[in-house]
Amino acid sequence: MPRATNNVAAKARHKKYLKAAKGNYGGRRKLYRTARETVNKGMAYAYRDRRNKKREFRRLWIIRINAAARLYGLTYSRLMDGLKKLNVNLDRKILADIAARDSETFKQIAEAVKAS
């Protein structure tokens, strides 16, 4: 009985990995084995970094809010505590945007927190 290989499926699998590895340098895009390793590692990084991205942005927003708050004699934690007590429901993303783009509005927010 002749040996049966499933070349159709193997070729499709190879093609899938080589297509996904487009844009890489040298053998990383041309050789199946290295292309597969590259694609798998890339997928792992992508999965991990979709979660890390959220952390990084939150850190950035906090840094921006803190820098702006200190211009008006407040710290980040005092500002956030004051906003909570005043029932101001602005998230960090919006606050950071206000701090960066609209300093007058941020000043009014800071003054309201200081007054309370």
N, C-alpha and C positions, 0 to 999 in steps of 0.2 A: 504494500500500500504506500503510495507516495506521501511525502511529508506535506502537510497543509499549513500554509502560513496565511495570516490575515493581513495581507499587504495593503488592502484598501483602507482598513481602519488605522494601520500604522502610519500610512502616508498622510491621512487626514489629521492624525494626532500631531505628527511632525510639522505639518503645514500650519496648524493652529498655533503652536509654540513659536515657530519662525515668524509668523505674521505679528504675533504679540511682541516679539523682540526687535521689531523694526526700530531704527533710530539708534541702536546701540553700536558700539565700536568693534570693528574686526570680527573675530570669531564669535563674539557674544550675539551677533545677529545671523551668522552664516552656519555655524555648527550646531546641530540639534542639542547635544548634551549641554554645552555651555549656555545655549539660548534658553533651554528649559530651566537651568539653575538661575539664570538672570531673571527670567520672568517670575519664577516662584519667589525669589527674594524680593523682587519689586512689588509683588502682590502683598507680601508680608509687611513691607514698609508702608505701603499705601493703607492697609488696614490699621496698622498701628498709628500712623500719622493723622488719619481722619479723627482719631480720638485726641491725639496730642494737640491738634489744631485748636480745639475748643479750649484746652488749658492755656495755650499760648496767647490766644486772644483775650481771655479773661485777665491774664497777667498784664498784658499791654494796657487794657482799659483801666485797671487798678492803678498802674503807674501814672497814666495820664491824669486820672482824677486826683490822685495824691499831689502831683506837681501843681495842678491848677488850684487845689484847695490851699496849699501852703502859701500861694500868692496872697490869699486873703486871711492868713493867720489861723488856718484850721489844719487838722491832720485828716487823713483819709477816714480813719475810724470814727473820729468825732463828726465828720460830715455825714457819713452813712448813718450813724446813730441819730443825728439830728433830723435827717430826712425821714427815717423810720418813725420818729416821734411826731413829726409834722404830717404823717400819712401821705408823703409824696412818693408815688409809685413810679419812679424812673429807674430803669435797669442800668447796669454799668455801661453797656454799649451806648445807650443814648446819652448818659451823663458824660462819657468820654468824648463823644462827638460834640456835645455842647461846649465842653471845656476847650476843645481844639478849635472849633469854628466860630463860636459865638460867646466871646468873653463877657459881654454885657449881661447876657442872660445868666451865665454861671455866677457872675458877681452878685446878681439879685438872689440867686439860690443860696449862695454862701452867706449873704447878709441875713437872709431869713433864718438860716440855721443858727447863726451867731446870736440873733435876737431872742430865739426861743431858749 
